[in-house]
């Protein structure tokens, strides 16, 4: 008795689900019918394709290619391309799985192509620019770039936009076309080694050789300054109020915080200059006032 009741209940639930999922949502004159079950199947399969594409991308970037020296610089490009291919082909398979023939959609896509091309012109431009960035690699994830007023580290290069985080921990989203149409300064395109120049001015009363010695001793004590290439001090110019020098140093560890290095170096220079009585000049002007007494007396002398 109980078994018969459970069987009847199971059959009733199955029939109810079949009735609900067989509900017609959309149909065409060509005989294509989309049911509620097809719609649910489409959304679930699409979500599966999206998660699968993201998972494979992360697997390639963070696992398979992470420790490969030859592929490591290209891992983000390869991962993103694989993700796009999985999304495209997966979406086509999902459409076919619900009984829609893709060939029947060509006419619709063709008629909408012009309108989509005009309406989504900026989106298309950014997508193509993203592909160019991934393949040509003028910039990559981890690079420090400077473009117009934006200065920071690239954290992600997407299909439409690139994310840059500044030293103030502010995330800036740049359209990909902005990076291909503007002049971009890439501080770490080849490697993470950069040269910084610190202008220094001293009084005309000081000995240039002594100044050079002090400046080199300052950077020699700093752990962030590379020994090779060696720091150097250049005598740049005889300025209006000072002897002008340029302290040139190389660093790798301060690429993303060179403003901190600049501050530390200037603090140390000021301390050493003060300890060695090196004068740091300020702009001076000599004003010569010519007396007008002689001209006044000449003007008052009677003319013959």
PEVEN-V241593 format. One record per pair of residues at least 12 apart in sequence whose ideal C-beta (glycine too) atoms are under 10 Angstrom apart, sorted by the first residue. I is the first residue (numbers start at 0). J is the second residue. D is the distance in whole Angstrom. If there is no record, write none. Layout:
I_J_D, I_J_D
This chain:
16_36_9, 17_36_8, 18_35_10, 19_34_9, 19_35_6, 19_36_8, 19_39_10, 20_34_6, 20_35_5, 20_36_3, 20_37_8, 20_38_9, 20_39_7, 20_40_9, 21_34_5, 21_35_7, 21_36_7, 21_37_10, 22_34_6, 22_35_4, 22_36_8, 22_38_9, 23_35_8, 23_37_10, 24_36_9, 24_37_8, 24_38_6, 25_37_9, 25_38_9, 27_99_10, 27_103_9, 29_100_9, 29_103_7, 30_98_10, 31_97_10, 31_98_7, 31_99_6, 31_100_8, 31_103_8, 32_98_8, 33_97_7, 33_98_8, 33_99_8, 34_97_9, 34_98_10, 36_97_9, 37_96_9, 37_97_4, 37_98_7, 37_99_9, 38_97_8, 39_97_10, 40_93_8, 40_96_7, 40_97_6, 41_90_10, 41_93_6, 41_94_8, 41_96_8, 41_97_5, 41_99_9, 42_93_9, 43_93_9, 44_89_8, 44_90_9, 44_92_8, 44_93_4, 44_94_9, 44_96_7, 44_97_8, 45_86_9, 45_89_8, 45_90_7, 45_93_6, 45_94_10, 46_93_10, 47_89_8, 47_93_9, 48_85_7, 48_86_6, 48_87_10, 48_88_9, 48_89_3, 48_90_6, 48_91_10, 48_92_8, 48_93_6, 49_82_9, 49_85_9, 49_86_7, 49_89_8, 49_90_9, 51_82_9, 51_85_6, 51_86_9, 51_89_7, 52_78_10, 52_81_8, 52_82_5, 52_83_8, 52_84_8, 52_85_4, 52_86_5, 52_87_10, 52_88_10, 52_89_7, 52_90_10, 53_78_10, 53_82_7, 53_85_9, 53_86_9, 54_82_10, 54_85_10, 55_78_8, 55_81_6, 55_82_7, 55_84_10, 55_85_6, 56_74_10, 56_75_9, 56_77_9, 56_78_4, 56_79_7, 56_80_9, 56_81_6, 56_82_4, 56_83_9, 56_85_8, 57_78_7, 57_82_9, 58_78_8, 58_81_10, 59_74_6, 59_75_9, 59_77_6, 59_78_4, 59_79_9, 59_80_10, 59_81_6, 59_82_9, 60_74_5, 60_75_6, 60_76_10, 60_77_8, 60_78_4, 60_79_9, 60_81_10, 60_82_10, 60_140_9, 61_74_8, 61_78_9, 62_74_10, 63_77_9, 63_78_9, 64_77_7, 64_78_8, 72_136_8, 72_139_7, 72_140_10, 72_141_10, 73_133_9, 73_134_9, 73_136_8, 73_139_9, 74_139_10, 74_140_9, 75_133_7, 75_136_9, 75_139_7, 75_140_5, 75_141_9, 75_153_10, 75_155_9, 75_156_7, 76_130_9, 76_132_9, 76_133_4, 76_134_7, 76_135_10, 76_136_7, 76_139_8, 76_140_10, 76_156_9, 77_133_9, 78_133_10, 79_129_8, 79_130_9, 79_132_10, 79_133_6, 79_155_10, 79_156_7, 79_157_8, 79_158_8, 80_130_8, 80_133_7, 80_134_8, 82_158_9, 83_126_10, 83_129_10, 83_130_9, 83_133_10, 83_158_7, 86_158_10, 121_159_9, 121_174_8, 121_176_7, 122_158_9, 122_159_7, 122_174_9, 122_176_10, 123_159_10, 123_176_10, 124_159_10, 124_174_8, 124_175_8, 124_176_5, 124_179_9, 124_180_9, 125_157_9, 125_158_8, 125_159_5, 125_160_7, 125_161_10, 125_173_10, 125_174_5, 125_175_5, 125_176_5, 125_177_9, 125_178_10, 125_179_9, 126_157_10, 126_158_5, 126_159_6, 126_175_7, 126_176_9, 127_158_10, 127_175_8, 127_176_8, 127_179_9, 128_158_10, 128_159_9, 128_160_10, 128_161_9, 128_174_8, 128_175_4, 128_176_4, 128_177_8, 128_178_7, 128_179_4, 128_180_8, 129_156_7, 129_157_7, 129_158_5, 129_159_7, 129_160_8, 129_161_8, 129_174_9, 129_175_4, 129_176_9, 129_178_9, 129_179_9, 130_158_8, 130_175_9, 131_175_8, 131_176_10, 131_178_9, 131_179_6, 132_153_10, 132_156_6, 132_161_7, 132_175_6, 132_176_10, 132_178_6, 132_179_7, 133_156_7, 133_158_9, 133_175_9, 135_179_9, 136_156_10, 136_188_9, 137_178_7, 137_179_8, 137_183_7, 137_185_7, 137_188_7, 138_153_6, 138_156_8, 138_161_8, 138_163_10, 138_178_6, 138_179_10, 138_183_6, 138_185_6, 138_187_9, 138_188_8, 139_153_7, 139_156_7, 139_185_9, 139_187_9, 139_188_9, 140_152_9, 140_153_5, 140_154_7, 140_155_7, 140_156_6, 140_161_9, 140_162_9, 141_153_7, 141_154_8, 141_187_7, 141_191_9, 141_255_10, 142_156_10, 142_163_10, 142_183_9, 142_185_6, 142_186_7, 142_187_5, 142_188_7, 142_191_9, 142_254_10, 143_163_9, 143_166_10, 143_184_9, 143_185_8, 143_186_4, 143_187_5, 143_188_10, 143_191_9, 143_193_9, 143_254_6, 143_255_6, 143_257_9, 144_161_9, 144_163_7, 144_173_9, 144_178_8, 144_183_6, 144_184_6, 144_185_5, 144_186_7, 144_187_9, 144_188_9, 145_163_10, 145_182_10, 145_183_7, 145_184_4, 145_185_8, 145_186_7, 146_163_9, 146_173_7, 146_177_7, 146_178_7, 146_181_5, 146_182_7, 146_183_5, 146_184_7, 146_185_9, 147_173_10, 147_177_9, 147_181_7, 147_182_9, 147_183_9, 148_171_10, 149_163_6, 149_165_8, 149_169_10, 149_171_6, 149_173_7, 149_177_9, 149_178_10, 149_181_10, 149_183_10, 150_163_8, 150_165_6, 150_166_8, 150_171_10, 150_184_9, 150_186_9, 150_258_10, 151_163_4, 151_164_5, 151_165_4, 151_166_7, 151_167_9, 151_168_10, 151_169_8, 151_170_9, 151_171_7, 151_173_10, 151_255_9, 152_164_6, 152_165_8, 152_166_9, 152_186_9, 152_187_9, 152_254_9, 152_255_6, 153_173_9, 153_178_9, 153_185_9, 153_187_10, 154_170_7, 155_170_9, 155_172_9, 156_173_10, 156_175_8, 156_178_9, 157_172_9, 157_175_8, 158_175_8, 159_172_9, 159_174_7, 159_175_6, 159_176_9, 160_172_5, 160_173_6, 160_174_5, 160_175_6, 160_176_9, 160_177_9, 160_178_10, 161_173_5, 161_174_8, 161_175_6, 161_177_8, 161_178_6, 163_178_10, 164_255_10, 166_255_7, 166_256_7, 166_257_10, 166_258_7, 166_259_9, 186_254_6, 186_255_9, 186_257_9, 187_251_10, 187_254_6, 187_255_9, 190_251_8, 190_254_10, 191_250_9, 191_251_5, 191_252_9, 191_253_10, 191_254_5, 191_255_9, 192_225_7, 192_228_9, 192_249_6, 192_250_7, 192_251_5, 192_254_8, 193_248_10, 193_249_7, 193_250_6, 193_251_8, 193_253_8, 193_254_6, 193_257_7, 194_225_9, 194_228_8, 194_230_10, 194_247_6, 194_248_7, 194_249_5, 194_250_8, 195_224_9, 195_230_10, 195_246_9, 195_247_7, 195_248_6, 195_249_8, 195_250_7, 195_253_8, 195_257_6, 195_260_7, 195_261_7, 195_264_8, 196_233_9, 196_235_10, 196_245_5, 196_246_7, 196_247_5, 196_248_8, 196_261_10, 197_214_8, 197_217_10, 197_218_9, 197_230_10, 197_232_10, 197_244_9, 197_245_7, 197_246_4, 197_247_8, 197_248_7, 197_260_9, 197_261_7, 197_264_6, 197_265_7, 197_268_8, 198_235_8, 198_236_10, 198_243_7, 198_244_7, 198_245_6, 198_246_8, 199_213_10, 199_214_7, 199_217_10, 199_232_8, 199_235_9, 199_241_9, 199_242_9, 199_243_8, 199_244_5, 199_245_7, 199_246_6, 199_264_10, 199_265_9, 199_268_6, 199_272_9, 199_277_10, 199_279_8, 200_235_9, 200_236_9, 200_238_6, 200_240_8, 200_241_3, 200_242_7, 200_243_5, 200_244_7, 200_279_7, 200_280_6, 200_281_9, 201_213_10, 201_214_10, 201_238_10, 201_241_6, 201_242_5, 201_243_9, 201_244_7, 201_272_8, 201_277_6, 201_278_7, 201_279_6, 201_280_7, 202_240_8, 202_241_7, 202_242_7, 202_277_8, 202_278_4, 202_279_7, 202_280_5, 202_281_10, 203_237_8, 203_238_9, 203_240_8, 203_241_7, 203_242_6, 203_278_9, 203_280_8, 204_242_9, 204_277_9, 204_278_6, 204_280_9, 205_241_9, 205_242_7, 205_272_9, 205_275_9, 205_276_9, 205_277_6, 205_278_6, 205_279_9, 205_280_9, 206_242_10, 206_277_9, 207_232_9, 207_234_6, 207_242_6, 207_244_8, 208_232_10, 208_234_10, 209_275_7, 209_277_8, 210_232_8, 210_234_9, 210_242_7, 210_244_6, 210_246_10, 210_268_10, 210_272_8, 210_275_9, 210_277_7, 211_231_9, 211_232_4, 211_233_9, 211_234_8, 211_244_7, 211_246_9, 212_232_9, 212_275_9, 213_232_9, 213_267_10, 213_268_8, 213_271_5, 213_272_7, 213_274_9, 213_275_6, 213_277_7, 214_230_8, 214_231_9, 214_232_5, 214_244_7, 214_245_10, 214_246_5, 214_248_10, 214_264_9, 214_267_10, 214_268_7, 214_271_8, 214_272_9, 214_277_10, 215_229_9, 215_230_6, 215_231_8, 215_232_6, 215_246_8, 215_248_10, 216_267_9, 216_271_7, 216_275_10, 217_230_9, 217_246_8, 217_248_10, 217_263_10, 217_264_7, 217_265_10, 217_266_10, 217_267_5, 217_268_6, 217_269_10, 217_270_9, 217_271_6, 217_272_9, 218_230_5, 218_231_10, 218_232_9, 218_246_7, 218_247_9, 218_248_5, 218_249_10, 218_250_10, 218_264_7, 218_267_8, 218_268_9, 220_267_7, 220_271_10, 221_248_8, 221_250_9, 221_253_10, 221_260_8, 221_263_7, 221_264_7, 221_267_7, 222_252_8, 223_248_9, 223_250_5, 223_251_8, 223_252_5, 223_253_5, 223_256_9, 223_257_9, 223_259_9, 223_260_6, 223_263_8, 223_264_9, 224_248_5, 224_249_7, 224_250_6, 224_251_10, 224_252_9, 224_253_9, 224_260_8, 224_263_10, 224_264_8, 225_248_7, 225_249_4, 225_250_6, 225_251_7, 225_252_9, 226_249_9, 227_249_8, 228_247_9, 228_248_9, 228_249_5, 229_247_10, 229_248_9, 229_249_8, 230_246_7, 230_247_7, 230_248_5, 230_249_7, 231_245_9, 231_246_8, 231_247_5, 231_248_8, 231_249_10, 232_244_6, 232_245_7, 232_246_6, 232_247_8, 232_248_10, 233_245_4, 233_246_8, 233_247_7, 238_280_9, 238_282_9, 239_280_10, 239_282_7, 239_283_8, 239_284_9, 240_280_5, 240_281_7, 240_282_5, 240_283_5, 240_284_9, 241_278_9, 241_279_8, 241_280_5, 241_281_9, 241_282_9, 241_283_10, 242_280_9, 246_264_7, 246_265_10, 246_268_8, 248_260_8, 248_264_8
